[in-house]
Amino acid sequence: MQNLTQDIKNHSFKPVYLLYGDEAFLKNSYKNQMRTAISGDDTMNYNYFEGKGLDLNELISLADTMPFFSEKRLIMVEDSGFFKGASDELVAYLPQMPDTTCIIFVESEVDKRSRMFKKVKEIGYAAEMARQDFAQLSRWAGGILAREGKKITGRTMELLLNMTGDDMENIRMELEKLVSFTMGRDVITDEDVEAICTVRVTNKIFDMVTAIVNRQTKKAMDLYEDLLTLKEPPMRILFLIARQFNQILQVKELMAKGMDKGAIASRIKVPPFVAGKMMPQAKTFTREQILSCVTQCVEAEEAVKTGRLNDRMAVELLITRKF
């Protein structure tokens, strides 16, 4: 991402860029920064496409069109699917594109083995916008608060990120709420965070699985009721429980290989502080017990799909089972 920042700062742009990865906030941020830097408010030399089914002939025709009273023509293409299976025509065209045109692809999914991905890396720049780790999120959030004249301790920052999760857009919104809530004060406290910040659904799922692991059935059921009150569909809750147990299984297997928290986090693609919370859970059960939990999640889903149980009851029975 430093290369992107440098290109924007120097106003020197490559012919083609790819912004991809799980962190939507970063993709949107860099997409908007690059549009402002390349075309500003110019709409005559800016074209935007979204979704699959884009007409390649139209794209190439626009790319070949000289900009009108401007240095660059910018073409923004989002979620095209080109990086899962692009045509040879587009791959062959990119190196021949006029230097007055810049194309920015913004994609949710890419295949790094694809010819399209390799071609963009060869002649342009591919930037992965990955989920940020705890240290990166702390620095970023701390910077936002500092610009607002606010101070926060490391312990309070950890509490905040544990409640918000690692989604940067969600964190940004919670920071705005905190700044407003603490107007007239410099220091943000634990009490401020607990009073104003919204616990994400995935965090409630984590707490519910922790309660299940610790055989705290009442607590797990209370959390389930909270999620239903928040209008979370039971089948989505079931999916998240199954995913959590799958991640716990991965953590257990990686711990057995001697991996530390940082290495485990990198392997299963979660922030280190999340991996650190899963490690005690992984120690609680044997591998066979965790596999049994995953199997019971699958059986609960099957019971709903075959009509033997309604979705709400299926999850309730899963929570109250003795794992």
TORKE-454285 format. One line per field, with one value per residue (C-alpha): residue in one letter; x, y, z. Coordinates in steps of 0.05 Angstrom, whole numbers, m for minus. Example, Ala and Ser with C-alpha at 12.3 -4.5 7.8 and 13.67 -1.06 7.14 Angstrom:
resn = [A, S] .
X = [246, 273] .
Y = [m90, m21] .
Z = [156, 143] .
This chain:
resn = [M, Q, N, L, T, Q, D, I, K, N, H, S, F, K, P, V, Y, L, L, Y, G, D, E, A, F, L, K, N, S, Y, K, N, Q, M, R, T, A, I, S, G, D, D, T, M, N, Y, N, Y, F, E, G, K, G, L, D, L, N, E, L, I, S, L, A, D, T, M, P, F, F, S, E, K, R, L, I, M, V, E, D, S, G, F, F, K, G, A, S, D, E, L, V, A, Y, L, P, Q, M, P, D, T, T, C, I, I, F, V, E, S, E, V, D, K, R, S, R, M, F, K, K, V, K, E, I, G, Y, A, A, E, M, A, R, Q, D, F, A, Q, L, S, R, W, A, G, G, I, L, A, R, E, G, K, K, I, T, G, R, T, M, E, L, L, L, N, M, T, G, D, D, M, E, N, I, R, M, E, L, E, K, L, V, S, F, T, M, G, R, D, V, I, T, D, E, D, V, E, A, I, C, T, V, R, V, T, N, K, I, F, D, M, V, T, A, I, V, N, R, Q, T, K, K, A, M, D, L, Y, E, D, L, L, T, L, K, E, P, P, M, R, I, L, F, L, I, A, R, Q, F, N, Q, I, L, Q, V, K, E, L, M, A, K, G, M, D, K, G, A, I, A, S, R, I, K, V, P, P, F, V, A, G, K, M, M, P, Q, A, K, T, F, T, R, E, Q, I, L, S, C, V, T, Q, C, V, E, A, E, E, A, V, K, T, G, R, L, N, D, R, M, A, V, E, L, L, I, T, R, K, F] .
X = [0, 60, 69, m2, 10, 74, 41, m14, 37, 82, 22, 56, 9, 18, m28, m67, m81, m115, m144, m166, m175, m222, m216, m270, m254, m183, m205, m256, m207, m152, m203, m229, m160, m137, m198, m188, m114, m124, m189, m213, m283, m275, m333, m320, m257, m282, m319, m346, m368, m393, m409, m398, m419, m380, m374, m300, m307, m337, m282, m227, m259, m263, m191, m168, m205, m160, m179, m213, m172, m140, m77, m112, m175, m193, m234, m258, m281, m310, m325, m317, m296, m239, m189, m225, m228, m211, m210, m144, m165, m163, m97, m66, m95, m69, 4, m18, m64, m50, m9, m64, m111, m109, m154, m167, m197, m229, m244, m270, m241, m180, m141, m68, m51, m93, m60, m98, m69, 1, m6, m28, 30, 77, 55, 20, 9, m34, m48, m79, m123, m121, m152, m105, m75, m83, m21, m41, m112, m88, m42, m96, m151, m104, m86, m159, m171, m107, m130, m194, m154, m170, m125, m135, m95, m71, m118, m178, m158, m156, m226, m251, m223, m248, m318, m316, m277, m227, m274, m245, m310, m344, m286, m290, m364, m352, m296, m343, m393, m338, m313, m383, m398, m335, m342, m310, m262, m193, m188, m231, m242, m264, m331, m340, m326, m373, m428, m428, m396, m438, m415, m412, m453, m390, m365, m431, m421, m351, m377, m433, m384, m340, m401, m415, m343, m345, m412, m448, m513, m555, m505, m502, m578, m581, m532, m573, m636, m597, m578, m650, m671, m621, m659, m602, m630, m620, m587, m536, m522, m514, m465, m424, m422, m398, m345, m321, m313, m277, m228, m218, m201, m150, m120, m113, m78, m31, m15, 4, 56, 87, 60, 53, m4, 23, 36, m33, m67, m32, m50, m124, m129, m153, m122, m71, m115, m171, m124, m102, m174, m184, m122, m151, m215, m173, m139, m206, m228, m195, m192, m246, m292, m284, m298, m361, m383, m373, m412, m469, m473, m478, m532, m571, m569, m593, m650, m675, m667, m705, m761, m749, m737, m750, m688, m696, m706, m648, m599, m629, m619, m548, m531, m560, m525, m468, m408] .
Y = [0, 46, 44, 70, 127, 145, 145, 191, 237, 241, 244, 190, 133, 64, 43, m7, m21, m77, m65, m130, m164, m169, m99, m59, 5, 7, m10, 46, 95, 83, 80, 149, 178, 154, 180, 248, 249, 226, 259, 303, 329, 314, 270, 275, 233, 185, 120, 71, m2, m51, m125, m183, m182, m120, m111, m118, m82, m22, m23, m26, 27, 75, 59, 77, 144, 204, 245, 312, 371, 327, 287, 222, 182, 141, 77, 45, m27, m61, m135, m153, m225, m214, m241, m307, m319, m261, m267, m271, m209, m165, m194, m181, m111, m81, m74, m37, 12, 86, 118, 171, 118, 88, 29, 13, m55, m63, m136, m178, m243, m257, m318, m301, m356, m323, m291, m227, m221, m235, m185, m129, m144, m142, m75, m42, m53, m103, m81, m129, m95, m147, m146, m107, m136, m109, m65, m34, m21, 9, 58, 77, 86, 122, 170, 186, 200, 242, 286, 297, 316, 250, 204, 129, 78, 13, m26, 15, 9, m67, m66, m23, m69, m131, m102, m75, m130, m115, m84, m14, 18, m8, 18, 86, 93, 72, 123, 178, 158, 159, 228, 256, 220, 248, 319, 366, 311, 291, 219, 161, 110, 37, 62, 105, 46, 0, 53, 74, 20, m33, m105, m137, m198, m239, m220, m244, m309, m315, m304, m355, m408, m392, m405, m470, m492, m475, m511, m447, m465, m409, m356, m386, m385, m313, m292, m331, m292, m227, m245, m262, m195, m162, m196, m244, m304, m370, m402, m346, m357, m431, m416, m371, m423, m476, m428, m413, m487, m498, m442, m471, m537, m503, m467, m532, m566, m507, m504, m577, m558, m508, m445, m382, m333, m290, m348, m379, m312, m306, m377, m373, m300, m268, m213, m238, m217, m260, m320, m307, m313, m378, m413, m426, m453, m500, m527, m542, m597, m656, m656, m709, m666, m606, m649, m674, m601, m587, m651, m631, m563, m599, m645, m585, m552, m617, m623, m554, m566, m632, m601, m643, m580, m507, m463, m432, m498, m530, m478, m482, m558, m549, m500, m543, m607, m634, m629] .
Z = [0, 8, m67, m76, m27, m62, m131, m104, m71, m133, m181, m222, m240, m270, m327, m286, m213, m175, m106, m74, m6, 53, 82, 45, 83, 55, m15, m15, 17, m35, m92, m73, m62, m130, m165, m133, m151, m223, m246, m189, m205, m279, m300, m375, m370, m317, m329, m278, m287, m235, m236, m283, m356, m375, m451, m466, m532, m496, m443, m495, m538, m478, m458, m529, m527, m514, m454, m467, m441, m388, m378, m360, m373, m311, m317, m251, m254, m192, m180, m253, m241, m290, m240, m235, m309, m355, m431, m467, m506, m444, m419, m487, m492, m426, m447, m510, m475, m486, m431, m425, m395, m325, m305, m232, m216, m148, m134, m76, m102, m144, m167, m160, m209, m264, m325, m310, m240, m265, m321, m274, m228, m288, m318, m259, m186, m146, m75, m24, 26, 81, 150, 196, 258, 329, 327, 260, 282, 348, 312, 262, 313, 360, 304, 291, 365, 371, 314, 353, 415, 451, 491, 503, 542, 512, 557, 536, 462, 470, 502, 444, 390, 426, 423, 352, 317, 262, 210, 199, 177, 240, 283, 249, 265, 338, 344, 319, 373, 426, 405, 410, 475, 509, 484, 535, 561, 535, 560, 535, 591, 595, 620, 558, 512, 550, 552, 479, 434, 401, 409, 340, 324, 312, 382, 412, 374, 402, 473, 460, 436, 497, 541, 504, 512, 586, 592, 614, 580, 611, 589, 519, 514, 539, 485, 433, 455, 449, 377, 360, 389, 342, 285, 269, 230, 267, 206, 203, 277, 263, 207, 252, 308, 258, 231, 301, 318, 252, 269, 339, 306, 260, 320, 358, 300, 290, 364, 361, 308, 356, 322, 364, 365, 308, 262, 277, 263, 197, 176, 192, 172, 237, 279, 331, 389, 361, 354, 425, 449, 411, 439, 509, 475, 433, 496, 530, 481, 447, 372, 370, 414, 368, 307, 343, 352, 278, 261, 306, 271, 204, 232, 259, 190, 157, 207, 187, 112, 116, 157, 220, 262, 254, 251, 320, 356, 319, 346, 416, 418, 392, 448, 503, 481, 523, 478] .
